[in-house]
């Protein structure tokens, strides 16, 4: 700790200064554990070896909370001019101009962003150099109503039970299509099911395929699942959201912290862990997410993206 109250942290060849390390970002209200900026930095430093492979080369959107989760939030796409020159940037087209996104290629960048109170990292599903060709397809399983915010995995009739059920059905369908898939808690309300694709299709093609998969699942379970974008049309059915599969859309990155009490983490898990009765969307926090990461729950799944052509033919056959 330096004389002005800041702290320096070594990351590879670089040293990152952490300002106001004792600042509380996650208050200990309502029984939740308190965490400071220093705690956040220490977590990201520990999880970096597991997190960086999911970030490198990808444009980011950063969710910043300078005064902690009880203060104002803002979403940052453009990289401020005062960021260090060694942080990678990617200038990408948007309607009417460009955006200079931050790209997190190393631990030092991740720690610098933590010092900026960028609690949550949202990543593109494509990489710089081929930004119009996603290599990830994401299904967001979002519980109905507001009750999902309370977790409730142990309640057999609760919202997360519906999320769990939908994940099982989706996983089985993806298996039929011979597509590998990975499971992740969002750290907020639901689950993401992620499919590695080979980057040969544009966003419109990937999203159309994801929508057809979701529609196929809904057709078999119309009383439990829906693709209706309007909340008032969903009733108590679980929403299968495929809208993240579009240019410039983002999804929360694996192992990122969410701006919720107790500092929950979006955490990869194995399909067998879906049977854990204690599972909910906020099962892991910055206290134990690194331990889960060390189990390598996505072993072998993300190493090679699959072509969608054969899967499309199988899907069409199932749809008749």
C-alpha positions as CSV (number, residue, x, y, z in Angstrom):
1,X,0.0,0.0,0.0
2,X,1.5,3.4,-1.0
3,X,1.4,6.5,1.1
4,X,-1.6,8.0,-0.7
5,X,-3.7,4.9,0.0
6,X,-3.3,3.3,-3.4
7,X,-2.0,-0.2,-4.0
8,X,0.2,-1.6,-6.7
9,X,-0.3,-5.0,-8.2
10,X,2.1,-6.8,-10.5
11,X,0.7,-8.5,-13.6
12,X,3.2,-10.0,-16.0
13,X,5.6,-7.2,-17.1
14,X,3.3,-4.5,-15.9
15,X,2.4,-2.9,-12.6
16,X,-1.2,-1.7,-12.1
17,X,-2.1,0.9,-9.6
18,X,-5.3,0.3,-7.6
19,X,-6.8,3.5,-6.4
20,X,-8.9,3.6,-3.2
21,X,-8.5,-0.2,-2.7
22,X,-10.6,-0.1,0.5
23,X,-13.6,1.4,-1.2
24,X,-16.6,-0.8,-0.7
25,X,-18.2,-1.8,-4.0
26,X,-20.5,-4.5,-2.6
27,X,-22.0,-3.4,0.7
28,X,-22.8,-6.0,3.3
29,X,-26.5,-5.3,3.4
30,X,-29.2,-7.8,4.2
31,X,-26.8,-10.5,5.2
32,X,-24.7,-10.3,2.0
33,X,-20.9,-10.3,2.4
34,X,-19.1,-7.0,1.9
35,X,-16.4,-6.7,-0.8
36,X,-14.0,-3.9,-1.6
37,X,-12.3,-2.9,-4.8
38,X,-9.2,-4.7,-3.5
39,X,-11.2,-7.9,-3.2
40,X,-12.4,-7.4,-6.8
41,X,-8.9,-6.9,-8.1
42,X,-7.7,-10.0,-6.2
43,X,-10.5,-12.1,-7.6
44,X,-9.8,-11.0,-11.2
45,X,-6.1,-11.6,-10.7
46,X,-6.7,-15.1,-9.6
47,X,-9.3,-16.0,-12.2
48,X,-7.4,-14.4,-15.1
49,X,-5.8,-17.6,-16.4
50,X,-9.3,-19.1,-16.8
51,X,-11.1,-16.0,-17.9
52,X,-8.7,-14.5,-20.5
53,X,-9.2,-17.3,-23.1
54,X,-12.8,-16.2,-23.3
55,X,-11.9,-12.5,-23.7
56,X,-8.8,-12.3,-25.9
57,X,-9.5,-10.6,-29.2
58,X,-13.1,-9.8,-28.4
59,X,-14.5,-6.2,-28.3
60,X,-16.0,-5.5,-24.9
61,X,-18.7,-3.5,-23.3
62,X,-18.0,-2.6,-19.7
63,X,-20.5,-2.2,-16.9
64,X,-19.0,0.3,-14.5
65,X,-20.1,1.2,-10.9
66,X,-17.7,3.8,-9.6
67,X,-19.5,4.2,-6.3
68,X,-20.4,0.5,-5.9
69,X,-23.5,-1.4,-6.8
70,X,-25.7,1.0,-4.9
71,X,-24.5,4.0,-6.9
72,X,-25.0,5.0,-10.6
73,X,-24.2,2.5,-13.3
74,X,-23.0,3.3,-16.8
75,X,-22.3,1.1,-19.8
76,X,-19.0,1.9,-21.5
77,X,-18.4,1.0,-25.1
78,X,-15.9,3.7,-26.2
79,X,-12.4,3.5,-24.6
80,X,-11.5,6.7,-22.8
81,X,-8.5,8.6,-24.1
82,X,-6.8,8.4,-20.7
83,X,-6.6,4.6,-20.7
84,X,-3.0,3.4,-21.0
85,X,-1.6,3.0,-24.5
86,X,-0.7,-0.7,-23.8
87,X,-4.4,-1.6,-23.6
88,X,-5.6,-3.1,-26.9
89,X,-8.4,-1.2,-28.7
90,X,-10.6,-2.1,-31.7
91,X,-12.4,0.6,-33.7
92,X,-15.5,-0.9,-35.2
93,X,-18.4,0.4,-37.3
94,X,-21.7,1.4,-35.8
95,X,-24.6,3.1,-37.4
96,X,-23.4,6.7,-38.2
97,X,-19.8,6.2,-37.1
98,X,-17.4,4.0,-35.1
99,X,-16.8,2.8,-31.6
100,X,-13.3,2.3,-30.1
101,X,-13.9,-0.8,-28.0
102,X,-11.5,-2.0,-25.3
103,X,-10.1,-5.5,-25.8
104,X,-8.8,-7.4,-22.8
105,X,-5.8,-9.5,-24.0
106,X,-3.9,-9.8,-20.7
107,X,-4.1,-9.8,-16.9
108,X,-2.9,-6.2,-16.6
109,X,-5.8,-5.0,-18.7
110,X,-8.3,-7.0,-16.6
111,X,-6.9,-5.5,-13.4
112,X,-6.9,-2.0,-14.8
113,X,-10.5,-2.4,-15.7
114,X,-11.2,-3.6,-12.1
115,X,-9.6,-0.5,-10.8
116,X,-12.0,1.5,-13.0
117,X,-14.8,-0.3,-11.2
118,X,-15.8,-2.2,-14.3
119,X,-17.5,-4.9,-12.3
120,X,-19.0,-6.8,-15.2
121,X,-17.4,-7.6,-18.6
122,X,-19.7,-8.1,-21.5
123,X,-18.1,-9.6,-24.6
124,X,-18.9,-9.8,-28.3
125,X,-19.5,-13.3,-29.8
126,X,-17.0,-12.6,-32.5
127,X,-13.3,-11.5,-32.6
128,X,-11.4,-8.6,-34.0
129,X,-10.5,-9.3,-37.6
130,X,-13.7,-11.3,-38.2
131,X,-16.2,-9.2,-36.2
132,X,-19.1,-10.1,-38.6
133,X,-18.5,-13.9,-38.1
134,X,-19.4,-15.1,-34.6
135,X,-17.7,-18.1,-33.2
136,X,-20.1,-18.5,-30.3
137,X,-23.9,-19.0,-30.3
138,X,-25.7,-18.2,-27.1
139,X,-29.1,-19.2,-25.7
140,X,-30.2,-17.1,-22.7
141,X,-32.6,-19.0,-20.5
142,X,-34.4,-16.3,-18.5
143,X,-36.9,-17.1,-15.8
144,X,-40.4,-15.5,-15.9
145,X,-41.4,-12.7,-13.6
146,X,-39.1,-11.0,-11.1
147,X,-38.9,-14.0,-8.7
148,X,-35.8,-15.2,-10.4
149,X,-33.7,-12.6,-8.7
150,X,-34.1,-14.4,-5.4
151,X,-32.6,-17.6,-6.8
152,X,-34.6,-20.4,-5.2
153,X,-33.0,-23.5,-6.8
154,X,-34.1,-25.6,-3.8
155,X,-37.8,-24.8,-4.6
156,X,-39.0,-27.4,-7.0
157,X,-41.7,-25.1,-8.3
158,X,-39.6,-21.9,-8.3
159,X,-38.4,-20.0,-11.3
160,X,-34.9,-21.5,-11.4
161,X,-36.5,-25.0,-11.6
162,X,-38.0,-23.9,-15.0
163,X,-34.6,-22.7,-16.1
164,X,-33.0,-26.0,-15.2
165,X,-35.7,-27.9,-17.0
166,X,-35.3,-25.8,-20.1
167,X,-31.5,-26.2,-20.1
168,X,-32.0,-30.0,-20.0
169,X,-34.4,-29.9,-22.9
170,X,-32.1,-27.6,-24.9
171,X,-29.0,-29.7,-24.2
172,X,-30.8,-32.8,-25.4
173,X,-31.9,-31.1,-28.6
174,X,-28.4,-29.8,-29.3
175,X,-27.1,-33.4,-28.7
176,X,-29.5,-34.6,-31.4
177,X,-28.1,-32.0,-33.7
178,X,-24.6,-33.2,-32.8
179,X,-23.6,-29.8,-31.6
180,X,-21.4,-29.5,-28.5
181,X,-22.8,-27.2,-25.8
182,X,-21.6,-25.6,-22.6
183,X,-23.5,-24.4,-19.6
184,X,-23.0,-21.2,-17.5
185,X,-24.8,-19.5,-14.7
186,X,-25.3,-15.9,-15.5
187,X,-24.7,-14.8,-11.9
188,X,-28.0,-13.0,-12.1
189,X,-31.2,-14.9,-12.9
190,X,-30.7,-17.7,-15.4
191,X,-28.4,-19.8,-17.4
192,X,-26.6,-19.4,-20.7
193,X,-26.1,-22.4,-23.1
194,X,-23.2,-21.7,-25.4
195,X,-22.3,-23.5,-28.6
196,X,-18.9,-23.0,-30.3
197,X,-19.4,-22.4,-34.1
198,X,-16.8,-22.4,-36.8
199,X,-17.1,-18.7,-37.8
200,X,-18.3,-19.4,-41.3
201,X,-21.7,-17.8,-40.9
202,X,-22.6,-14.2,-40.4
203,X,-24.7,-13.1,-37.4
204,X,-28.0,-13.2,-39.3
205,X,-27.3,-16.8,-40.2
206,X,-26.3,-17.9,-36.7
207,X,-29.3,-16.0,-35.1
208,X,-31.7,-17.6,-37.6
209,X,-30.4,-21.0,-36.7
210,X,-30.6,-20.3,-33.0
211,X,-34.2,-19.0,-33.5
212,X,-35.2,-22.2,-35.3
213,X,-33.7,-24.3,-32.6
214,X,-35.6,-22.4,-30.0
215,X,-38.9,-22.5,-32.0
216,X,-38.5,-26.3,-32.3
217,X,-38.1,-26.6,-28.6
218,X,-41.1,-24.3,-28.0
219,X,-43.3,-26.4,-30.4
220,X,-42.7,-29.4,-28.3
221,X,-43.3,-27.6,-25.0
222,X,-45.7,-24.7,-25.7
223,X,-47.0,-24.6,-22.2
224,X,-43.6,-24.2,-20.6
225,X,-41.4,-22.3,-23.1
226,X,-41.7,-19.3,-25.4
227,X,-39.7,-17.1,-27.8
228,X,-42.1,-14.2,-27.3
229,X,-40.0,-11.0,-27.0
230,X,-42.9,-9.1,-25.2
231,X,-43.1,-9.9,-21.5
232,X,-46.8,-9.6,-21.5
233,X,-47.1,-12.4,-24.1
234,X,-45.0,-14.9,-22.1
235,X,-47.2,-15.5,-19.1
236,X,-45.4,-17.9,-16.8
237,X,-43.5,-19.6,-19.6
238,X,-39.7,-19.5,-19.7
239,X,-38.2,-17.2,-22.4
240,X,-35.6,-18.7,-24.8
241,X,-33.7,-15.6,-25.8
242,X,-31.6,-15.7,-28.9
243,X,-31.3,-12.0,-29.5
244,X,-27.7,-11.8,-28.3
245,X,-26.7,-13.5,-31.6
246,X,-26.5,-10.2,-33.5
247,X,-23.8,-7.8,-34.6
248,X,-22.6,-5.6,-31.7
249,X,-24.7,-7.4,-29.2
250,X,-22.8,-8.8,-26.1
251,X,-23.1,-11.5,-23.5
252,X,-21.7,-11.6,-20.0
253,X,-18.2,-13.2,-20.1
254,X,-17.4,-16.4,-18.3
255,X,-16.1,-15.7,-14.8
256,X,-17.2,-12.1,-14.8
257,X,-18.6,-10.6,-11.6
258,X,-22.2,-9.3,-11.5
259,X,-23.3,-6.1,-9.9
260,X,-25.5,-7.9,-7.3
261,X,-25.3,-8.2,-3.5
262,X,-22.7,-10.8,-2.5
263,X,-20.7,-10.4,-5.7
264,X,-22.0,-13.4,-7.6
265,X,-20.1,-14.6,-10.7
266,X,-21.2,-15.9,-14.1
267,X,-19.7,-19.3,-13.8
268,X,-19.2,-22.2,-16.3
269,X,-20.4,-25.6,-15.0
270,X,-20.6,-29.1,-16.3
271,X,-23.9,-30.6,-17.4
272,X,-23.7,-33.1,-14.5
273,X,-23.7,-30.1,-12.1
274,X,-27.2,-29.2,-13.3
275,X,-28.5,-32.0,-11.0
276,X,-27.1,-30.2,-7.9
277,X,-30.2,-29.3,-5.8
278,X,-28.2,-26.3,-4.4
279,X,-27.7,-24.8,-7.8
280,X,-29.0,-21.4,-8.8
281,X,-27.9,-18.5,-11.0
282,X,-25.8,-17.0,-8.2
283,X,-24.4,-20.2,-6.8
284,X,-20.7,-19.0,-7.1
285,X,-19.2,-15.8,-5.9
286,X,-15.8,-14.2,-6.0
287,X,-15.0,-16.4,-2.9
288,X,-15.3,-19.7,-4.7
289,X,-15.6,-19.2,-8.5
290,X,-11.9,-19.8,-8.9
291,X,-12.2,-23.2,-7.3
292,X,-14.9,-24.1,-9.7
293,X,-12.8,-22.8,-12.6
294,X,-10.0,-25.2,-11.6
295,X,-12.2,-28.2,-12.2
296,X,-12.2,-27.2,-16.0
297,X,-16.0,-27.7,-16.4
298,X,-15.8,-26.9,-20.2
299,X,-13.0,-29.3,-20.9
300,X,-12.9,-30.1,-24.6
301,X,-16.1,-28.3,-25.5
302,X,-14.8,-24.9,-26.7
303,X,-11.7,-26.2,-28.5
304,X,-13.3,-26.5,-32.0
305,X,-16.2,-24.7,-33.4
306,X,-18.7,-26.7,-35.4
307,X,-20.2,-26.0,-38.8
308,X,-23.9,-25.4,-38.8
309,X,-24.7,-26.9,-42.2
310,X,-25.0,-30.5,-41.0
311,X,-26.8,-29.4,-37.9
312,X,-29.2,-27.4,-40.1
313,X,-30.0,-30.5,-42.1
314,X,-30.7,-32.5,-38.9
315,X,-32.9,-29.8,-37.6
316,X,-34.9,-29.6,-40.8
317,X,-35.4,-33.3,-40.6
318,X,-36.7,-33.0,-37.0
319,X,-39.0,-30.2,-38.0
320,X,-40.4,-32.2,-40.8
